[in-house]
Amino acid sequence: MAEKASSRFRRVCNPDGTAVSTVNRPLFTQDGLTFKDIDGTGTLSAVNDWRLPAAQRAAAYVKQLTVQEKIAQLFVADWRMAKYPPSGPMAMKIENPIHDETGILDETECDTETTFGKQHIIGTTKMLKEAFYRHVILRANTTPADLADWVNQVNAVCEECEHFLPISATSNSRNENGEVVFGMNDAFGVLATWPGTLGIAAAVKDTGRIDIIDKFADTVRREWNACGMRKGYMYMADTVTDPRWQRTYGTFGEDPALISEIMRHLIPGIQGNPRGVAKDGVAVTTKHFPGGGARENGFDPHYAAGQWNVYATEDSLEAYHLLPFRAAVECGTSSIMPYYSKPAAAKSAPQKDPAGSDIPMEPCGFAYNKYFIDDLLRKQLGFAGYINSDSGITRNMAWGVEMLDVAERVGFAVNHAGVDIISGIFDIDAAREAYDRAHNGYYDTHPVPEGFTADQLVLTDEALDRAVMRTLTEMFELGMVDDPYRDPEEAEKTVACPADWAEAAKVHRESVVLLKNDGILPLTDDKLAGKTVYAEAFHKDPRLSEQSTAKLRELLKDVTLTDDPAGADIALLFVTPQSGDYFSATPGYLELDLCEGKTVHNVDEEGHPVSETHQETTVTGMGRIAEIARAAHARGGKVVGNLNISLAWQPGSLEPLCDALTAGFDTYPDATLDVMRGRFSPVGRLPLTLPRGDEVLAVNADGVCISPNDVPGYDKDRYMPDTLKDENGKAYAYRDAAGRYYEYGFGLSC
């Protein structure tokens, strides 16, 4: 086994604290200071001089890099680690993997296909030295030490190239609990683990605890930096307005004001600087501009039915969706990710931009939409960072530009719209073709696709240099070019910090929302003395139900448990629904009812309901839950339920069965039990509104929802028909028998 780079790198700290580190790259001294020979000149060039502004160094390096080296910087895509082969239904499939001598790098070469398209993958060393790729997405749920080892090893290889550029490894968020979902949250449970982002919002709402965000952000920054991961595809500034949007659980809820406040603390805390990134910071890519929550009846733009953003309500874009992105821009988010979708003019009411002008609804994806990127985001909102597209825009999700070939899509995104880095596939051959077409008179002999001009579809030197300079500037600002190496032991130590884990555990408890309590909670030890408890967990997947039930009963080993609900004084029921898949459409609309085998209508290709039906299940065992409740109540027992909220579920099938009901957001079950048992007083508040039932989500024959998809739950009653409103003028939110509305901001105290 060859010696790892982690044991070979050396670091020199200059008198002002600026560090330079290397394995293979020469260091030199001048004026009593130490510099790294980044560009291979061996001189104190602008590139090598860490005293100069990052943008100046980036501009100098762009002039030295070759065209092919620069083209490689236009793309970021999934990469793999030898010790952590890709897994899951959406991951690239690799057979007979080949590793380097250290056992750290995957050197396999093969053809593979993901949801973002087909590609030929090469070995890591070849990727770094021949293709010169420097931007990768890591999805492995790796240990801190292994992550630092990998980052060090690839950077040592990078140092063997004529021009040194470090690897920029990014990931979706890793500091929240939840199910691993490809492309949303790739890893959890290794770094200090908070509840889901909805839970963090629940803990912050109306509690005066915005310091939760400060502590959370500080932990993310320190942990990621220690591991060598210096960029995150996080967090979502999207406002949830369509409750059937699959990605709801990755948001901070439905209130743009709260989301904006969170962004103002979260982004500077992670980046380490109130107006940009610091050398010990982690660059934030805020997503998904101009707001992914305005779905059309829940359809997701990973598939064709969801390619439209619909703004059915006048000026809803400005009123509900742009505000959090304005906050992100004002506090210096390093990059912004546009959504796949495209605006739907025919289905939208008039929309004004912040300058008061009508917004042109050009029907092309936001990563291709020059008005939204260049005019709205850059000129009006003042964004100065770089644009990082969502994954797969040049292949499977090229909404609105399907008529272009891949080279033209690259040129149109970078040259015309202003995208700086394209995610999903390493399309360097297509980018090279777009570049060559700008110089070889291609469109003198080939037709220009209708509706476009030749200069929009090629990749010019000016556009290429602009894009690369922006991403290089981030690298220099973060100190990655001068000091790319990290100590694996220090990474493990940083992540193991007891204070961080204790704070995360506290927020789990603070995230629990008490929805209902008919005098049952808290279940103190005195109340449970001499009582029998029945405990069961319910998921859509029966295997998960079995596993969660075993864990729940283990947490209750200090009480008297029974296997017979008919003999229980207390029945504890933990319900974790699941609905749909954001990579593919369900036959009908995403189901929010807590149901098993429910007959619902299909939809056609246009998203309209049809007469054909299918059955949907969000919780396997809903009938059994009712039986357990009846059995417990028959002997005078009580039912205490917990609903895990990843979507805005309709609670009407569960709440009436329970004497007490809590809500969690991928909250640890021991934290929920602590609230139920009076060890922690409930303080959480709902970060989104739970719908009353199918009647407030009904879609007519034209595909129009009775509650507008572009308006948050707390404001939907303004647009609901009077026939659905109660004596208080409310129609949308679920209301229990005691008259309590399960709406945004609701939560009881014991």
C-alpha positions in Angstrom: 0.0 0.0 0.0 1.5 3.3 -1.1 1.9 6.2 1.4 -1.1 8.5 1.5 -0.8 12.2 0.8 -2.2 12.9 4.2 1.1 11.7 5.7 3.2 13.5 3.2 2.0 17.1 3.0 3.7 19.9 4.7 2.2 23.2 5.8 4.0 26.6 6.4 2.2 29.4 8.3 3.3 32.9 7.4 3.6 35.6 10.1 0.1 36.9 9.4 -1.4 33.4 9.7 -1.8 32.7 5.9 -0.9 29.1 5.3 0.5 27.4 2.3 0.6 23.6 2.0 2.0 21.1 -0.5 3.0 17.6 -1.3 4.6 17.9 -4.8 4.5 21.6 -5.5 7.6 23.8 -4.7 7.5 26.4 -2.1 9.7 29.5 -2.2 10.4 32.5 0.1 10.6 36.1 -0.7 10.5 39.2 1.6 10.6 36.8 4.5 7.3 35.1 3.4 6.5 31.7 1.9 4.6 31.2 -1.3 3.5 28.3 -3.4 4.5 27.8 -7.0 0.9 27.5 -8.2 1.3 28.4 -11.9 4.6 26.7 -12.4 6.6 29.9 -13.1 8.7 29.7 -10.0 8.3 33.5 -9.5 6.2 35.7 -7.3 3.6 36.2 -10.0 0.2 37.6 -9.4 -1.2 34.0 -9.3 1.3 33.0 -6.6 1.1 36.1 -4.4 -1.5 35.4 -1.7 -1.3 39.0 -0.6 -3.2 40.1 -3.7 -7.1 40.2 -4.0 -8.6 37.0 -5.1 -10.2 38.4 -8.2 -6.9 39.8 -9.3 -5.2 36.4 -8.9 -8.1 34.7 -10.7 -7.9 37.2 -13.6 -4.2 36.5 -14.0 -4.6 32.7 -13.9 -7.3 32.8 -16.5 -4.7 34.2 -18.9 -2.3 31.3 -18.3 -4.7 28.4 -18.4 -5.2 26.7 -21.8 -8.6 26.7 -23.5 -9.0 23.0 -22.7 -8.2 23.6 -19.1 -10.7 26.3 -18.9 -13.4 24.3 -20.6 -13.0 21.6 -18.0 -13.9 24.2 -15.3 -17.3 24.7 -16.8 -18.6 21.4 -15.4 -19.3 19.7 -12.1 -20.5 16.2 -11.8 -20.6 13.2 -9.5 -17.4 11.5 -8.5 -16.6 8.5 -6.4 -14.2 7.3 -3.7 -12.6 3.9 -3.7 -13.8 3.0 -0.2 -17.3 4.2 -0.9 -18.7 2.8 -4.2 -21.8 4.6 -5.5 -25.0 3.0 -4.3 -28.7 3.6 -4.6 -31.1 3.5 -7.6 -29.9 6.8 -9.0 -26.2 6.3 -8.6 -23.8 5.5 -11.4 -23.2 1.7 -11.6 -19.6 0.6 -11.6 -18.6 -3.0 -12.0 -15.1 -4.4 -11.2 -13.7 -1.2 -9.7 -10.0 -0.4 -10.0 -8.2 1.5 -7.2 -4.9 3.3 -7.0 -2.1 2.1 -4.8 -3.3 4.0 -1.8 -6.7 2.4 -2.0 -8.2 5.9 -1.9 -8.8 6.8 -5.6 -11.2 5.0 -7.9 -9.4 4.5 -11.2 -12.2 2.6 -13.0 -13.1 3.5 -16.6 -16.5 2.5 -18.0 -19.7 3.6 -19.5 -22.5 4.5 -17.1 -25.9 6.2 -16.9 -27.6 8.3 -14.2 -30.8 10.2 -14.2 -28.8 13.1 -15.7 -27.7 11.3 -18.8 -25.2 8.8 -20.2 -21.5 9.3 -20.0 -18.1 7.6 -20.2 -16.4 7.8 -16.8 -12.6 7.7 -16.5 -10.3 7.0 -13.6 -9.6 9.7 -11.0 -6.0 10.2 -12.0 -6.9 10.5 -15.7 -9.7 12.8 -14.7 -7.4 15.2 -12.9 -4.3 15.1 -15.1 -5.7 14.6 -18.6 -9.2 16.0 -18.5 -8.3 18.6 -15.9 -11.6 18.4 -14.1 -11.6 20.2 -10.8 -15.2 20.5 -9.7 -16.9 17.3 -8.4 -19.9 16.3 -6.3 -19.4 13.8 -3.6 -22.4 11.8 -2.3 -20.7 9.2 -0.2 -21.6 9.1 3.5 -17.9 9.0 4.5 -16.1 9.4 7.7 -14.4 12.8 8.3 -10.9 11.1 8.1 -11.7 9.3 4.9 -13.0 12.5 3.3 -9.9 14.4 4.3 -7.7 11.6 2.9 -9.5 11.7 -0.4 -9.3 15.5 -0.7 -5.6 15.3 0.1 -4.9 12.5 -2.3 -6.6 14.1 -5.3 -4.9 17.4 -4.6 -1.5 15.7 -4.5 -2.3 14.5 -8.0 -3.4 17.9 -9.1 0.0 19.3 -8.0 1.6 17.1 -10.6 0.0 19.1 -13.4 1.7 22.1 -15.1 -0.9 24.4 -13.7 -2.1 23.7 -10.2 -5.7 24.0 -9.3 -7.2 22.2 -6.3 -10.2 20.0 -6.3 -13.4 21.7 -5.4 -15.6 19.0 -3.8 -19.2 19.9 -3.1 -22.1 18.0 -1.6 -25.7 18.5 -0.7 -26.3 19.2 3.0 -25.0 16.6 5.5 -25.9 18.1 8.9 -29.6 17.2 9.1 -31.2 13.9 9.9 -33.4 12.1 7.4 -33.6 9.5 4.7 -30.8 9.5 2.2 -32.2 10.7 -1.1 -30.0 11.0 -4.1 -29.6 14.7 -5.1 -31.3 16.1 -2.1 -29.5 15.0 1.1 -26.8 12.6 0.2 -25.5 11.8 3.7 -26.4 12.2 7.3 -25.5 11.0 10.8 -21.7 11.4 10.5 -21.4 15.1 11.0 -23.2 16.8 13.9 -26.8 16.0 13.0 -29.8 18.4 13.5 -33.4 17.7 12.6 -34.5 18.3 9.0 -34.5 21.9 7.9 -38.3 22.1 8.4 -37.5 21.1 12.0 -34.9 23.8 12.3 -37.5 26.3 11.1 -40.0 24.9 13.6 -37.5 25.5 16.4 -36.8 29.1 15.3 -40.3 30.3 14.5 -41.7 32.6 17.2 -39.2 31.3 19.8 -36.6 34.2 19.7 -34.0 31.5 19.0 -32.4 32.8 15.8 -29.1 31.9 17.5 -30.0 28.3 16.6 -29.1 29.2 13.0 -25.9 31.0 14.1 -24.7 27.9 16.0 -25.8 25.5 13.2 -24.0 27.5 10.5 -20.9 27.8 12.6 -20.8 24.0 13.1 -21.3 23.4 9.4 -18.5 25.7 8.5 -16.0 24.2 11.0 -16.8 20.6 10.2 -16.8 20.9 6.4 -13.7 23.0 6.4 -11.9 20.5 8.6 -12.8 17.7 6.2 -11.7 19.6 3.1 -15.1 20.1 1.6 -15.3 23.8 0.8 -18.6 24.2 -1.1 -22.1 23.1 -0.4 -25.2 22.8 -2.5 -27.2 24.3 0.3 -29.5 25.7 1.4 -32.9 26.1 -0.1 -34.3 29.6 -0.1 -37.4 28.3 -1.8 -40.8 29.2 -0.3 -43.2 26.3 -0.2 -46.4 27.3 -1.9 -47.5 24.1 -3.5 -47.9 21.5 -0.7 -47.4 18.6 -3.1 -43.9 19.6 -4.0 -41.6 16.6 -3.3 -38.8 18.8 -2.2 -40.7 20.5 0.6 -38.8 18.7 3.3 -35.5 20.3 2.3 -36.9 23.8 2.8 -37.4 26.1 5.8 -41.1 26.2 5.2 -43.7 28.6 3.7 -42.9 32.0 5.2 -40.6 34.1 3.0 -39.9 36.5 5.9 -38.7 33.7 8.2 -36.7 32.1 5.4 -35.1 35.5 4.6 -34.1 35.9 8.3 -32.7 32.4 8.3 -30.7 33.1 5.2 -29.2 36.3 6.7 -27.8 34.3 9.6 -27.1 31.0 7.8 -25.1 32.1 4.8 -22.6 34.4 6.6 -22.2 31.8 9.3 -21.3 29.1 6.9 -19.2 31.3 4.6 -17.4 32.9 7.5 -17.9 36.4 6.2 -20.9 38.8 6.2 -20.3 39.7 2.6 -18.6 36.7 0.9 -16.4 33.8 1.8 -13.5 33.7 4.3 -10.4 31.5 4.2 -11.9 29.2 6.9 -15.4 29.3 5.3 -17.5 27.1 3.1 -19.0 28.5 0.0 -22.8 28.4 -0.2 -24.8 27.7 -3.3 -28.3 29.0 -2.6 -31.0 27.2 -4.5 -33.4 27.2 -6.5 -33.8 30.6 -8.1 -36.3 32.2 -8.6 -38.0 29.8 -6.2 -38.9 26.2 -6.8 -42.0 26.1 -4.6 -44.4 27.5 -7.3 -45.0 24.0 -8.7 -48.0 23.1 -10.8 -50.0 20.8 -8.6 -46.8 19.3 -7.2 -45.2 18.1 -10.4 -41.4 18.2 -10.2 -39.2 19.5 -13.1 -37.1 16.4 -13.0 -39.8 15.1 -15.4 -41.6 16.7 -18.2 -45.0 17.3 -16.5 -43.2 19.5 -14.0 -41.3 21.8 -16.3 -43.5 24.8 -15.6 -43.4 27.4 -12.8 -47.0 28.7 -12.6 -47.7 32.1 -11.1 -51.5 32.1 -11.1 -51.8 35.0 -8.6 -50.8 38.5 -9.6 -47.3 39.5 -8.4 -46.8 36.3 -6.4 -43.3 35.9 -7.6 -42.2 39.2 -6.0 -44.5 38.8 -2.9 -43.6 35.3 -1.9 -40.7 33.8 -3.9 -38.0 36.4 -4.5 -37.6 37.8 -1.0 -35.4 35.0 0.4 -33.1 35.2 -2.6 -32.8 39.0 -2.1 -31.6 38.2 1.4 -29.2 35.6 0.1 -27.7 38.1 -2.4 -27.4 40.9 0.2 -25.4 38.7 2.5 -23.0 37.6 -0.2 -24.0 34.0 -1.1 -21.1 32.7 -3.3 -23.3 31.1 -5.9 -26.9 30.6 -6.9 -28.5 27.6 -8.5 -31.4 28.3 -10.9 -34.2 25.7 -11.0 -34.8 23.4 -14.0 -38.3 24.8 -14.6 -39.5 27.5 -16.9 -42.1 30.2 -16.4 -45.6 29.6 -17.8 -46.9 32.7 -19.4 -50.3 31.3 -20.5 -51.0 30.0 -17.0 -49.7 32.9 -15.0 -51.2 36.2 -13.9 -49.1 39.4 -14.6 -45.9 39.6 -12.6 -43.8 42.7 -11.8 -40.1 42.7 -11.1 -38.6 44.8 -8.3 -38.2 47.7 -10.7 -41.9 47.6 -11.4 -41.6 46.3 -15.0 -43.6 43.4 -16.4 -41.6 40.2 -16.2 -41.2 38.5 -19.6 -42.2 34.9 -19.3 -39.8 33.4 -21.9 -40.5 29.7 -21.9 -37.1 28.3 -21.3 -35.5 26.8 -18.1 -34.2 29.4 -15.6 -30.6 28.3 -16.3 -31.2 29.4 -19.9 -33.2 32.4 -19.1 -31.2 35.6 -19.7 -33.8 37.9 -18.2 -34.0 36.0 -14.9 -30.2 35.5 -14.5 -28.8 38.7 -16.0 -31.5 41.3 -15.6 -33.4 40.2 -12.5 -30.8 38.5 -10.5 -27.6 40.4 -11.4 -28.8 43.9 -12.3 -31.8 44.3 -10.1 -31.0 42.2 -7.1 -27.3 42.9 -7.4 -25.9 39.4 -7.3 -22.1 39.4 -7.9 -21.3 35.7 -7.5 -21.5 32.9 -10.0 -24.3 30.8 -11.4 -24.2 27.0 -10.8 -26.9 25.2 -12.8 -28.9 22.3 -11.5 -27.8 18.8 -12.6 -28.7 17.6 -16.1 -29.8 20.8 -17.8 -27.9 20.0 -21.0 -29.4 16.5 -21.3 -32.6 15.2 -19.7 -33.9 18.4 -18.2 -33.3 20.9 -21.1 -36.7 22.4 -20.8 -37.5 25.0 -23.5 -34.3 24.3 -25.5 -34.9 20.7 -26.4 -34.5 21.7 -30.1 -30.9 22.6 -29.6 -28.1 20.0 -29.7 -25.9 19.6 -26.5 -23.2 21.9 -27.8 -25.7 24.6 -28.4 -27.3 24.2 -25.0 -23.9 24.7 -23.4 -23.3 27.8 -25.5 -26.8 29.2 -24.8 -26.4 28.6 -21.1 -22.9 30.1 -20.7 -22.6 32.6 -23.5 -26.2 33.9 -23.6 -27.8 33.3 -20.2 -24.7 33.8 -18.0 -24.3 30.4 -16.4 -20.8 29.8 -15.0 -20.7 26.1 -14.2 -23.0 23.4 -15.4 -23.9 20.5 -13.1 -24.6 16.8 -13.8 -22.4 15.6 -16.7 -18.8 16.4 -17.8 -19.8 17.7 -21.2 -16.4 18.9 -22.3 -16.6 17.6 -25.8 -19.9 19.5 -26.3 -18.4 22.6 -24.8 -15.3 22.3 -27.1 -17.6 22.0 -30.0 -19.5 25.1 -28.9 -16.1 26.9 -28.6 -14.9 25.7 -32.0 -18.2 26.9 -33.6 -17.4 30.4 -32.4 -14.2 30.3 -34.3 -14.6 28.1 -37.4 -17.7 29.7 -39.1 -19.9 26.7 -38.3 -23.1 28.6 -38.8 -22.0 29.9 -42.2 -22.8 26.4 -43.5 -25.2 25.1 -40.9 -28.7 26.4 -40.2 -29.3 28.3 -37.0 -32.2 26.8 -35.0 -35.4 28.9 -35.4 -35.8 31.5 -32.7 -32.1 31.8 -31.9 -29.1 33.7 -33.2 -25.7 32.1 -33.9 -23.9 34.3 -31.3 -26.2 33.0 -28.6 -25.3 29.3 -29.3 -21.5 29.4 -29.3 -18.9 29.6 -26.6 -16.8 32.7 -26.9 -13.4 33.3 -25.3 -15.0 36.2 -23.4 -17.8 34.0 -21.9 -15.4 31.2 -21.1 -13.0 33.5 -19.3 -15.8 35.2 -17.4 -17.1 31.9 -16.1 -13.8 30.5 -15.1 -12.7 33.7 -13.5 -15.7 33.6 -11.2 -15.2 30.1 -10.0 -11.4 30.7 -9.6 -12.1 33.8 -7.5 -14.0 31.6 -5.1 -11.1 29.2 -4.8 -8.6 31.9 -4.1 -11.0 33.6 -1.6 -11.3 30.3 0.3 -7.6 29.8 0.4 -8.0 26.5 -1.4 -5.3 27.2 -4.0 -2.6 28.0 -1.4 -3.6 25.6 1.4 -5.7 22.7 0.1 -4.7 20.0 2.6 -6.4 18.9 5.8 -5.4 16.8 8.7 -7.6 13.7 9.0 -7.1 13.4 12.7 -8.1 17.1 13.1 -11.2 16.4 11.0 -12.3 13.6 13.2 -11.7 15.7 16.3 -13.6 18.7 15.0 -16.6 16.5 14.0 -16.6 14.8 17.4 -17.0 18.1 19.3 -19.4 17.2 22.2 -20.8 20.8 22.3 -21.9 20.6 18.7 -23.7 17.3 19.1 -25.3 18.5 22.3 -26.6 21.6 20.6 -28.0 19.5 17.7 -29.7 17.2 20.2 -31.3 20.2 21.9 -32.7 21.5 18.6 -34.2 18.1 17.9 -36.2 18.6 21.1 -37.0 22.2 20.2 -38.3 21.2 16.8 -41.1 19.1 18.2 -44.5 20.7 17.7 -47.4 19.8 20.1 -50.5 19.8 17.9 -53.0 18.3 20.3 -53.2 17.5 24.0 -56.4 16.4 25.7 -54.9 16.5 29.1 -52.7 13.4 28.4 -49.2 14.9 28.1 -46.7 15.0 29.7 -46.4 11.3 30.3 -44.2 11.7 33.4 -42.7 8.8 35.2 -45.4 9.2 37.9 -48.2 8.9 35.3 -46.6 5.9 33.7 -46.1 4.1 37.0 -48.1 0.9 36.9 -49.3 1.5 33.4 -48.7 -0.6 30.3 -47.5 0.9 27.0 -48.0 -0.3 23.5 -45.6 1.2 20.9 -45.4 0.8 17.1 -44.0 2.8 14.2 -45.6 3.0 10.8 -43.9 3.8 7.5 -44.9 3.2 3.9 -42.2 0.5 3.7 -43.1 -2.3 6.1 -39.4 -3.1 6.6 -38.8 0.4 7.9 -41.8 0.0 10.2 -40.3 -3.1 11.7 -36.9 -1.5 12.2 -38.4 1.7 13.7 -40.7 -0.2 16.0 -37.7 -2.1 17.4 -35.8 1.2 18.0 -38.9 2.8 19.6 -39.4 -0.1 22.0 -35.8 -0.1 22.9 -36.1 3.6 23.9 -39.0 2.7 26.1 -37.3 -0.2 28.0 -37.8 1.7 31.3 -41.6 1.3 31.1 -43.9 -1.7 31.0 -44.5 -2.7 27.4 -47.2 -4.9 26.0 -47.6 -6.6 22.6 -51.3 -6.3 22.8 -52.9 -2.9 22.2 -56.1 -4.1 23.8 -54.2 -4.3 27.1 -52.5 -0.9 26.8 -53.1 2.1 29.0 -51.1 4.1 26.6 -50.6 3.5 22.9 -47.7 5.3 21.3 -47.9 5.5 17.5 -45.1 7.0 15.4 -46.3 7.7 11.8 -43.8 8.5 9.0 -45.6 8.8 5.7 -44.0 8.8 2.3 -45.3 9.9 -1.1 -44.0 9.8 -4.6 -40.5 10.2 -6.0 -39.2 13.5 -7.2 -37.3 11.9 -10.1 -40.5 10.4 -11.7 -44.1 11.4 -11.7 -46.8 9.4 -9.9 -49.8 8.3 -12.1 -51.8 11.1 -10.4 -51.1 14.0 -8.1 -48.8 13.5 -5.2 -50.9 12.1 -2.4 -50.9 14.0 0.9 -53.6 12.0 2.7 -52.5 9.5 5.3 -53.9 6.5 3.5 -53.5 2.9 2.5 -54.9 1.6 -0.8 -56.8 4.9 -1.5 -58.3 5.1 -5.0 -57.4 8.3 -6.7 -57.6 9.7 -10.3 -54.8 9.5 -12.8 -53.7 12.6 -14.8 -52.9 12.9 -18.5 -49.8 14.2 -20.1 -51.0 17.8 -19.6 -51.5 17.3 -15.9 -55.3 17.2 -16.1 -57.3 14.6 -14.1 -58.9 11.8 -16.0 -61.4 9.1 -15.2 -58.9 6.3 -14.8 -57.8 5.6 -11.3 -55.0 3.9 -9.3 -54.4 3.2 -5.7 -52.0 5.2 -3.4 -50.5 4.3 -0.1 -48.6 6.8 2.1 -48.6 4.8 5.3 -48.8 1.0 5.3 -51.0 0.1 8.2 -53.4 3.1 8.4 -56.3 0.6 9.0 -54.2 -1.0 11.8 -53.7 2.4 13.4 -57.4 2.8 13.7 -57.8 -0.7 15.1 -55.1 0.0 17.7 -56.8 3.2 18.7 -60.2 1.5 19.1 -58.7 -1.3 21.1 -56.9 1.1 23.5 -59.9 3.4 23.9 -62.2 0.4 24.5 -60.5 -0.2 27.9 -60.1 3.5 28.7 -56.6 3.8 27.4 -55.2 6.8 25.6 -53.5 7.2 22.2 -50.5 9.4 21.7 -49.3 9.9 18.1 -46.4 11.5 16.3 -46.5 12.6 12.7 -43.3 13.1 10.8 -43.7 16.0 8.5 -41.7 15.9 5.3 -44.6 17.1 3.2 -47.7 19.2 4.3 -49.7 16.1 5.2 -53.5 16.1 5.6 -53.7 14.9 9.2 -57.5 14.1 9.2 -56.9 10.3 9.1 -54.7 10.4 12.2 -55.6 13.3 14.5 -59.1 12.1 15.5 -57.7 8.8 16.6 -55.3 10.5 19.0 -55.7 12.0 22.5 -52.4 13.8 22.0 -50.5 14.4 18.8 -47.0 15.8 18.1 -45.2 16.6 14.9 -41.6 16.1 14.1 -39.4 16.8 11.1 -37.0 13.9 10.8 -36.6 14.5 14.5 -34.9 11.8 16.6 -37.5 9.6 18.3 -35.7 10.0 21.7 -36.2 13.7 21.4 -39.9 13.3 20.6 -40.2 11.0 23.6 -38.5 13.5 25.8 -41.2 16.0 24.9 -44.0 13.4 25.4 -42.6 12.4 28.7 -42.2 15.9 30.1 -38.4 15.9 30.0 -38.5 18.9 27.6 -41.3 21.4 27.3 -42.6 21.7 23.7 -41.7 25.0 22.0 -41.8 24.2 18.3 -44.2 25.9 15.8 -45.4 24.6 12.5 -43.2 25.9 9.6 -46.0 25.3 7.1 -49.8 24.8 7.0 -51.3 21.4 7.0 -54.2 21.2 4.5 -57.7 20.4 5.6 -58.4 17.7 3.0 -58.7 16.7 -0.6 -61.3 19.4 -1.1 -58.8 22.3 -0.7 -56.4 20.6 -3.1 -58.9 19.7 -5.8 -57.8 20.2 -9.4 -60.5 21.0 -12.0 -60.7 19.6 -15.6 -58.4 22.4 -16.8 -55.6 21.5 -14.3 -56.2 24.5 -12.0 -56.0 23.9 -8.3 -58.8 25.4 -6.1 -56.0 26.7 -3.8 -53.4 28.6 -5.9 -50.0 26.8 -6.2 -48.0 30.0 -6.0 -49.3 31.3 -2.6 -48.2 30.0 0.8 -50.6 28.1 3.0 -51.0 31.0 5.5 -52.4 33.2 2.7 -54.4 30.7 0.6 -57.7 31.6 2.3 -57.5 35.0 0.5 -58.2 33.1 -2.7 -60.4 30.2 -1.5 -64.2 30.1 -2.5 -66.5 31.3 0.2 -68.4 28.0 0.1 -65.4 26.3 1.7 -64.9 28.9 4.4 -66.0 28.4 8.0 -67.4 31.0 10.4 -63.9 32.4 10.9 -63.3 32.9 7.2 -60.9 30.0 7.0 -60.9 27.2 4.5 -57.5 25.8 3.8 -55.9 24.8 7.1 -56.9 21.6 8.9 -59.1 22.2 12.0 -59.5 19.7 14.8 -62.6 19.1 17.0 -61.3 21.7 19.5 -61.3 24.4 16.8 -57.5 24.6 16.5 -56.1 25.3 13.0 -53.0 23.4 12.1 -51.6 26.4 10.3 -48.3 28.1 10.0 -47.0 29.2 13.4 -49.3 26.9 15.4 -48.1 24.9 18.4 -49.2 24.2 21.9 -47.4 24.2 25.2 -48.0 21.6 27.9 
